[in-house]
Amino acid sequence: MKLMNGSSMCLTVSSMASGSGQIRQANTMKKIVSSVCDVVTMMSEITNAAMNKYGVYMRSIVLLRSWIQSCSKISH
């Protein structure tokens, strides 16, 4: 299971920012976007690695959590 690729999303956003007429603002935007993108890409890579490594384990936790939530909804 792969999450949305962070880097492709970032390229789109940064190209939109660089297309802006106000260059100083665009550069600031690019810096902000690139730093956010680095974090997003890193997070998605870590999550992908975790999903690959502990895929079955993670899925069972998610299933268990949703089961607990549905049970608590019924009981209340």
Biopython code that builds the backbone (N, CA, C, O; Angstrom):
import numpy as np
from Bio.PDB.StructureBuilder import StructureBuilder

atoms = [
    (1, "MET", "N", (0.848, -1.191, 0.000)),
    (1, "MET", "CA", (0.000, 0.000, 0.000)),
    (1, "MET", "C", (0.885, 1.243, 0.000)),
    (1, "MET", "O", (1.637, 1.459, 0.950)),
    (2, "LYS", "N", (0.811, 2.050, -1.032)),
    (2, "LYS", "CA", (1.647, 3.252, -1.097)),
    (2, "LYS", "C", (0.804, 4.497, -0.923)),
    (2, "LYS", "O", (-0.292, 4.608, -1.472)),
    (3, "LEU", "N", (1.336, 5.433, -0.149)),
    (3, "LEU", "CA", (0.670, 6.714, 0.002)),
    (3, "LEU", "C", (0.949, 7.561, -1.229)),
    (3, "LEU", "O", (1.767, 7.205, -2.077)),
    (4, "MET", "N", (0.250, 8.690, -1.311)),
    (4, "MET", "CA", (0.497, 9.600, -2.425)),
    (4, "MET", "C", (1.934, 10.062, -2.371)),
    (4, "MET", "O", (2.454, 10.384, -1.303)),
    (5, "ASN", "N", (2.580, 10.096, -3.534)),
    (5, "ASN", "CA", (3.979, 10.504, -3.588)),
    (5, "ASN", "C", (4.095, 11.973, -3.194)),
    (5, "ASN", "O", (3.517, 12.846, -3.841)),
    (6, "GLY", "N", (4.843, 12.234, -2.132)),
    (6, "GLY", "CA", (4.987, 13.594, -1.625)),
    (6, "GLY", "C", (5.711, 14.500, -2.589)),
    (6, "GLY", "O", (5.343, 15.666, -2.736)),
    (7, "SER", "N", (6.751, 13.980, -3.262)),
    (7, "SER", "CA", (7.584, 14.828, -4.106)),
    (7, "SER", "C", (6.832, 15.316, -5.338)),
    (7, "SER", "O", (7.027, 16.455, -5.764)),
    (8, "SER", "N", (5.975, 14.476, -5.920)),
    (8, "SER", "CA", (5.236, 14.904, -7.111)),
    (8, "SER", "C", (4.255, 16.013, -6.756)),
    (8, "SER", "O", (4.061, 16.952, -7.528)),
    (9, "MET", "N", (3.632, 15.896, -5.570)),
    (9, "MET", "CA", (2.716, 16.920, -5.095)),
    (9, "MET", "C", (3.471, 18.233, -4.887)),
    (9, "MET", "O", (2.967, 19.306, -5.221)),
    (10, "CYS", "N", (4.673, 18.140, -4.338)),
    (10, "CYS", "CA", (5.483, 19.319, -4.042)),
    (10, "CYS", "C", (5.902, 20.041, -5.306)),
    (10, "CYS", "O", (5.901, 21.271, -5.351)),
    (11, "LEU", "N", (6.265, 19.279, -6.343)),
    (11, "LEU", "CA", (6.666, 19.888, -7.602)),
    (11, "LEU", "C", (5.539, 20.738, -8.159)),
    (11, "LEU", "O", (5.772, 21.838, -8.659)),
    (12, "THR", "N", (4.331, 20.233, -8.074)),
    (12, "THR", "CA", (3.169, 20.969, -8.574)),
    (12, "THR", "C", (3.008, 22.281, -7.821)),
    (12, "THR", "O", (2.817, 23.337, -8.423)),
    (13, "VAL", "N", (3.087, 22.201, -6.488)),
    (13, "VAL", "CA", (2.889, 23.392, -5.658)),
    (13, "VAL", "C", (3.996, 24.408, -5.891)),
    (13, "VAL", "O", (3.722, 25.604, -5.994)),
    (14, "SER", "N", (5.258, 23.948, -5.977)),
    (14, "SER", "CA", (6.371, 24.877, -6.140)),
    (14, "SER", "C", (6.359, 25.519, -7.519)),
    (14, "SER", "O", (6.753, 26.677, -7.659)),
    (15, "SER", "N", (5.912, 24.790, -8.546)),
    (15, "SER", "CA", (5.825, 25.382, -9.882)),
    (15, "SER", "C", (4.734, 26.446, -9.909)),
    (15, "SER", "O", (4.866, 27.459, -10.597)),
    (16, "MET", "N", (3.658, 26.217, -9.163)),
    (16, "MET", "CA", (2.604, 27.217, -9.050)),
    (16, "MET", "C", (3.138, 28.465, -8.350)),
    (16, "MET", "O", (2.815, 29.589, -8.733)),
    (17, "ALA", "N", (3.960, 28.254, -7.318)),
    (17, "ALA", "CA", (4.520, 29.372, -6.562)),
    (17, "ALA", "C", (5.492, 30.172, -7.418)),
    (17, "ALA", "O", (5.510, 31.401, -7.346)),
    (18, "SER", "N", (6.304, 29.489, -8.231)),
    (18, "SER", "CA", (7.295, 30.182, -9.054)),
    (18, "SER", "C", (6.627, 30.903, -10.220)),
    (18, "SER", "O", (7.201, 31.837, -10.781)),
    (19, "GLY", "N", (5.422, 30.478, -10.588)),
    (19, "GLY", "CA", (4.685, 31.133, -11.659)),
    (19, "GLY", "C", (4.118, 32.482, -11.246)),
    (19, "GLY", "O", (3.620, 33.232, -12.086)),
    (20, "SER", "N", (4.189, 32.792, -9.964)),
    (20, "SER", "CA", (3.650, 34.047, -9.445)),
    (20, "SER", "C", (4.444, 35.234, -9.971)),
    (20, "SER", "O", (5.654, 35.135, -10.177)),
    (21, "GLY", "N", (3.764, 36.356, -10.188)),
    (21, "GLY", "CA", (4.412, 37.552, -10.723)),
    (21, "GLY", "C", (5.339, 38.199, -9.711)),
    (21, "GLY", "O", (6.393, 38.718, -10.078)),
    (22, "GLN", "N", (4.959, 38.172, -8.450)),
    (22, "GLN", "CA", (5.793, 38.784, -7.414)),
    (22, "GLN", "C", (6.895, 37.805, -7.036)),
    (22, "GLN", "O", (6.663, 36.822, -6.332)),
    (23, "ILE", "N", (8.107, 38.099, -7.521)),
    (23, "ILE", "CA", (9.193, 37.120, -7.431)),
    (23, "ILE", "C", (9.643, 36.924, -5.988)),
    (23, "ILE", "O", (9.927, 35.800, -5.576)),
    (24, "ARG", "N", (9.710, 38.001, -5.224)),
    (24, "ARG", "CA", (10.157, 37.862, -3.834)),
    (24, "ARG", "C", (9.186, 36.988, -3.053)),
    (24, "ARG", "O", (9.591, 36.117, -2.283)),
    (25, "GLN", "N", (7.900, 37.237, -3.265)),
    (25, "GLN", "CA", (6.874, 36.449, -2.589)),
    (25, "GLN", "C", (6.965, 34.993, -3.039)),
    (25, "GLN", "O", (6.837, 34.072, -2.232)),
    (26, "ALA", "N", (7.189, 34.802, -4.339)),
    (26, "ALA", "CA", (7.286, 33.449, -4.881)),
    (26, "ALA", "C", (8.475, 32.713, -4.284)),
    (26, "ALA", "O", (8.386, 31.526, -3.971)),
    (27, "ASN", "N", (9.598, 33.428, -4.125)),
    (27, "ASN", "CA", (10.781, 32.799, -3.540)),
    (27, "ASN", "C", (10.529, 32.390, -2.098)),
    (27, "ASN", "O", (10.936, 31.311, -1.668)),
    (28, "THR", "N", (9.855, 33.260, -1.354)),
    (28, "THR", "CA", (9.494, 32.932, 0.025)),
    (28, "THR", "C", (8.581, 31.723, 0.043)),
    (28, "THR", "O", (8.761, 30.801, 0.839)),
    (29, "MET", "N", (7.593, 31.738, -0.848)),
    (29, "MET", "CA", (6.680, 30.606, -0.972)),
    (29, "MET", "C", (7.448, 29.333, -1.288)),
    (29, "MET", "O", (7.196, 28.279, -0.704)),
    (30, "LYS", "N", (8.391, 29.443, -2.221)),
    (30, "LYS", "CA", (9.165, 28.266, -2.625)),
    (30, "LYS", "C", (9.930, 27.696, -1.442)),
    (30, "LYS", "O", (9.986, 26.480, -1.254)),
    (31, "LYS", "N", (10.521, 28.586, -0.643)),
    (31, "LYS", "CA", (11.270, 28.127, 0.529)),
    (31, "LYS", "C", (10.347, 27.408, 1.498)),
    (31, "LYS", "O", (10.665, 26.327, 1.995)),
    (32, "ILE", "N", (9.197, 28.025, 1.760)),
    (32, "ILE", "CA", (8.228, 27.420, 2.680)),
    (32, "ILE", "C", (7.754, 26.086, 2.130)),
    (32, "ILE", "O", (7.725, 25.077, 2.834)),
    (33, "VAL", "N", (7.377, 26.104, 0.839)),
    (33, "VAL", "CA", (6.860, 24.896, 0.202)),
    (33, "VAL", "C", (7.898, 23.790, 0.218)),
    (33, "VAL", "O", (7.585, 22.640, 0.529)),
    (34, "SER", "N", (9.153, 24.140, -0.122)),
    (34, "SER", "CA", (10.179, 23.099, -0.191)),
    (34, "SER", "C", (10.440, 22.494, 1.179)),
    (34, "SER", "O", (10.653, 21.286, 1.288)),
    (35, "SER", "N", (10.426, 23.315, 2.230)),
    (35, "SER", "CA", (10.648, 22.766, 3.573)),
    (35, "SER", "C", (9.475, 21.897, 4.002)),
    (35, "SER", "O", (9.662, 20.840, 4.604)),
    (36, "VAL", "N", (8.259, 22.351, 3.686)),
    (36, "VAL", "CA", (7.079, 21.539, 3.984)),
    (36, "VAL", "C", (7.135, 20.243, 3.192)),
    (36, "VAL", "O", (6.818, 19.167, 3.699)),
    (37, "CYS", "N", (7.550, 20.373, 1.920)),
    (37, "CYS", "CA", (7.624, 19.205, 1.052)),
    (37, "CYS", "C", (8.641, 18.190, 1.556)),
    (37, "CYS", "O", (8.409, 16.983, 1.497)),
    (38, "ASP", "N", (9.768, 18.687, 2.051)),
    (38, "ASP", "CA", (10.776, 17.781, 2.597)),
    (38, "ASP", "C", (10.179, 16.957, 3.723)),
    (38, "ASP", "O", (10.382, 15.745, 3.801)),
    (39, "VAL", "N", (9.441, 17.628, 4.591)),
    (39, "VAL", "CA", (8.810, 16.937, 5.716)),
    (39, "VAL", "C", (7.786, 15.930, 5.219)),
    (39, "VAL", "O", (7.747, 14.787, 5.675)),
    (40, "VAL", "N", (6.943, 16.375, 4.262)),
    (40, "VAL", "CA", (5.899, 15.495, 3.730)),
    (40, "VAL", "C", (6.512, 14.271, 3.067)),
    (40, "VAL", "O", (6.071, 13.143, 3.285)),
    (41, "THR", "N", (7.546, 14.514, 2.247)),
    (41, "THR", "CA", (8.205, 13.407, 1.552)),
    (41, "THR", "C", (8.825, 12.448, 2.550)),
    (41, "THR", "O", (8.704, 11.230, 2.414)),
    (42, "MET", "N", (9.499, 13.009, 3.566)),
    (42, "MET", "CA", (10.130, 12.188, 4.588)),
    (42, "MET", "C", (9.081, 11.355, 5.318)),
    (42, "MET", "O", (9.265, 10.158, 5.535)),
    (43, "MET", "N", (7.977, 12.005, 5.694)),
    (43, "MET", "CA", (6.911, 11.312, 6.406)),
    (43, "MET", "C", (6.319, 10.182, 5.571)),
    (43, "MET", "O", (6.092, 9.082, 6.073)),
    (44, "SER", "N", (6.068, 10.466, 4.273)),
    (44, "SER", "CA", (5.468, 9.439, 3.423)),
    (44, "SER", "C", (6.440, 8.290, 3.206)),
    (44, "SER", "O", (6.028, 7.132, 3.135)),
    (45, "GLU", "N", (7.749, 8.607, 3.098)),
    (45, "GLU", "CA", (8.747, 7.550, 2.947)),
    (45, "GLU", "C", (8.800, 6.677, 4.187)),
    (45, "GLU", "O", (8.838, 5.450, 4.095)),
    (46, "ILE", "N", (8.804, 7.320, 5.349)),
    (46, "ILE", "CA", (8.835, 6.581, 6.616)),
    (46, "ILE", "C", (7.591, 5.707, 6.743)),
    (46, "ILE", "O", (7.670, 4.542, 7.132)),
    (47, "THR", "N", (6.435, 6.294, 6.406)),
    (47, "THR", "CA", (5.184, 5.549, 6.513)),
    (47, "THR", "C", (5.159, 4.381, 5.551)),
    (47, "THR", "O", (4.724, 3.283, 5.899)),
    (48, "ASN", "N", (5.642, 4.629, 4.306)),
    (48, "ASN", "CA", (5.699, 3.547, 3.325)),
    (48, "ASN", "C", (6.600, 2.419, 3.805)),
    (48, "ASN", "O", (6.259, 1.242, 3.685)),
    (49, "ALA", "N", (7.760, 2.792, 4.355)),
    (49, "ALA", "CA", (8.695, 1.791, 4.865)),
    (49, "ALA", "C", (8.061, 1.003, 6.004)),
    (49, "ALA", "O", (8.192, -0.219, 6.084)),
    (50, "ALA", "N", (7.373, 1.725, 6.881)),
    (50, "ALA", "CA", (6.711, 1.072, 8.007)),
    (50, "ALA", "C", (5.613, 0.138, 7.521)),
    (50, "ALA", "O", (5.459, -0.970, 8.033)),
    (51, "MET", "N", (4.845, 0.594, 6.524)),
    (51, "MET", "CA", (3.764, -0.229, 5.991)),
    (51, "MET", "C", (4.314, -1.485, 5.339)),
    (51, "MET", "O", (3.742, -2.566, 5.477)),
    (52, "ASN", "N", (5.440, -1.338, 4.620)),
    (52, "ASN", "CA", (6.038, -2.508, 3.988)),
    (52, "ASN", "C", (6.548, -3.488, 5.035)),
    (52, "ASN", "O", (6.370, -4.700, 4.908)),
    (53, "LYS", "N", (7.187, -2.945, 6.079)),
    (53, "LYS", "CA", (7.810, -3.792, 7.086)),
    (53, "LYS", "C", (6.772, -4.417, 8.008)),
    (53, "LYS", "O", (6.801, -5.617, 8.282)),
    (54, "TYR", "N", (5.860, -3.581, 8.476)),
    (54, "TYR", "CA", (4.884, -4.047, 9.460)),
    (54, "TYR", "C", (3.471, -4.016, 8.887)),
    (54, "TYR", "O", (2.509, -3.751, 9.609)),
    (55, "GLY", "N", (3.348, -4.285, 7.593)),
    (55, "GLY", "CA", (2.063, -4.138, 6.907)),
    (55, "GLY", "C", (0.927, -4.861, 7.587)),
    (55, "GLY", "O", (-0.114, -4.269, 7.868)),
    (56, "VAL", "N", (1.121, -6.138, 7.853)),
    (56, "VAL", "CA", (0.071, -6.958, 8.459)),
    (56, "VAL", "C", (-0.234, -6.452, 9.866)),
    (56, "VAL", "O", (-1.393, -6.335, 10.264)),
    (57, "TYR", "N", (0.822, -6.157, 10.602)),
    (57, "TYR", "CA", (0.695, -5.661, 11.973)),
    (57, "TYR", "C", (-0.086, -4.354, 12.009)),
    (57, "TYR", "O", (-0.999, -4.188, 12.818)),
    (58, "MET", "N", (0.287, -3.411, 11.109)),
    (58, "MET", "CA", (-0.379, -2.112, 11.049)),
    (58, "MET", "C", (-1.854, -2.269, 10.710)),
    (58, "MET", "O", (-2.715, -1.644, 11.330)),
    (59, "ARG", "N", (-2.139, -3.117, 9.712)),
    (59, "ARG", "CA", (-3.530, -3.311, 9.292)),
    (59, "ARG", "C", (-4.363, -3.880, 10.433)),
    (59, "ARG", "O", (-5.504, -3.469, 10.641)),
    (60, "SER", "N", (-3.791, -4.825, 11.168)),
    (60, "SER", "CA", (-4.543, -5.426, 12.268)),
    (60, "SER", "C", (-4.828, -4.390, 13.357)),
    (60, "SER", "O", (-5.892, -4.412, 13.975)),
    (61, "ILE", "N", (-3.877, -3.483, 13.588)),
    (61, "ILE", "CA", (-4.094, -2.415, 14.571)),
    (61, "ILE", "C", (-5.226, -1.505, 14.112)),
    (61, "ILE", "O", (-6.094, -1.135, 14.902)),
    (62, "VAL", "N", (-5.212, -1.145, 12.824)),
    (62, "VAL", "CA", (-6.263, -0.280, 12.280)),
    (62, "VAL", "C", (-7.622, -0.958, 12.391)),
    (62, "VAL", "O", (-8.608, -0.335, 12.784)),
    (63, "LEU", "N", (-7.665, -2.246, 12.038)),
    (63, "LEU", "CA", (-8.908, -3.003, 12.148)),
    (63, "LEU", "C", (-9.387, -3.044, 13.591)),
    (63, "LEU", "O", (-10.568, -2.842, 13.876)),
    (64, "LEU", "N", (-8.455, -3.308, 14.492)),
    (64, "LEU", "CA", (-8.792, -3.388, 15.910)),
    (64, "LEU", "C", (-9.328, -2.052, 16.413)),
    (64, "LEU", "O", (-10.306, -2.003, 17.158)),
    (65, "ARG", "N", (-8.672, -0.965, 15.994)),
    (65, "ARG", "CA", (-9.086, 0.367, 16.427)),
    (65, "ARG", "C", (-10.492, 0.680, 15.927)),
    (65, "ARG", "O", (-11.327, 1.176, 16.684)),
    (66, "SER", "N", (-10.753, 0.390, 14.655)),
    (66, "SER", "CA", (-12.083, 0.672, 14.102)),
    (66, "SER", "C", (-13.143, -0.199, 14.775)),
    (66, "SER", "O", (-14.273, 0.238, 14.993)),
    (67, "TRP", "N", (-12.762, -1.443, 15.103)),
    (67, "TRP", "CA", (-13.681, -2.351, 15.791)),
    (67, "TRP", "C", (-14.027, -1.805, 17.176)),
    (67, "TRP", "O", (-15.188, -1.818, 17.586)),
    (68, "ILE", "N", (-12.996, -1.319, 17.899)),
    (68, "ILE", "CA", (-13.201, -0.743, 19.230)),
    (68, "ILE", "C", (-14.091, 0.492, 19.139)),
    (68, "ILE", "O", (-14.982, 0.682, 19.967)),
    (69, "GLN", "N", (-13.844, 1.341, 18.120)),
    (69, "GLN", "CA", (-14.649, 2.551, 17.949)),
    (69, "GLN", "C", (-16.104, 2.204, 17.682)),
    (69, "GLN", "O", (-17.009, 2.815, 18.252)),
    (70, "SER", "N", (-16.329, 1.222, 16.814)),
    (70, "SER", "CA", (-17.711, 0.852, 16.498)),
    (70, "SER", "C", (-18.394, 0.248, 17.723)),
    (70, "SER", "O", (-19.588, 0.461, 17.932)),
    (71, "CYS", "N", (-17.651, -0.498, 18.527)),
    (71, "CYS", "CA", (-18.215, -1.077, 19.749)),
    (71, "CYS", "C", (-18.583, 0.011, 20.747)),
    (71, "CYS", "O", (-19.636, -0.053, 21.381)),
    (72, "SER", "N", (-17.719, 1.005, 20.885)),
    (72, "SER", "CA", (-17.997, 2.078, 21.839)),
    (72, "SER", "C", (-19.179, 2.921, 21.375)),
    (72, "SER", "O", (-19.935, 3.439, 22.196)),
    (73, "LYS", "N", (-19.341, 3.060, 20.044)),
    (73, "LYS", "CA", (-20.504, 3.792, 19.523)),
    (73, "LYS", "C", (-21.786, 3.058, 19.864)),
    (73, "LYS", "O", (-22.781, 3.678, 20.241)),
    (74, "ILE", "N", (-21.765, 1.728, 19.732)),
    (74, "ILE", "CA", (-22.949, 0.916, 20.015)),
    (74, "ILE", "C", (-23.292, 0.980, 21.505)),
    (74, "ILE", "O", (-24.462, 1.094, 21.871)),
    (75, "SER", "N", (-22.274, 0.908, 22.357)),
    (75, "SER", "CA", (-22.512, 0.859, 23.798)),
    (75, "SER", "C", (-23.030, 2.183, 24.345)),
    (75, "SER", "O", (-23.729, 2.201, 25.359)),
    (76, "HIS", "N", (-22.694, 3.303, 23.682)),
    (76, "HIS", "CA", (-23.147, 4.609, 24.179)),
    (76, "HIS", "C", (-24.511, 4.961, 23.626)),
    (76, "HIS", "O", (-25.048, 6.024, 23.938)),
]
sb = StructureBuilder()
sb.init_structure("model")
sb.init_model(0)
sb.init_chain("A")
sb.init_seg("    ")
for serial, (resi, resn, name, xyz) in enumerate(atoms, 1):
    if name == "N":
        sb.init_residue(resn, " ", resi, " ")
    sb.init_atom(name, np.array(xyz, "f"), 0.0, 1.0, " ", f" {name:<3s}", serial, name[0])
structure = sb.get_structure()
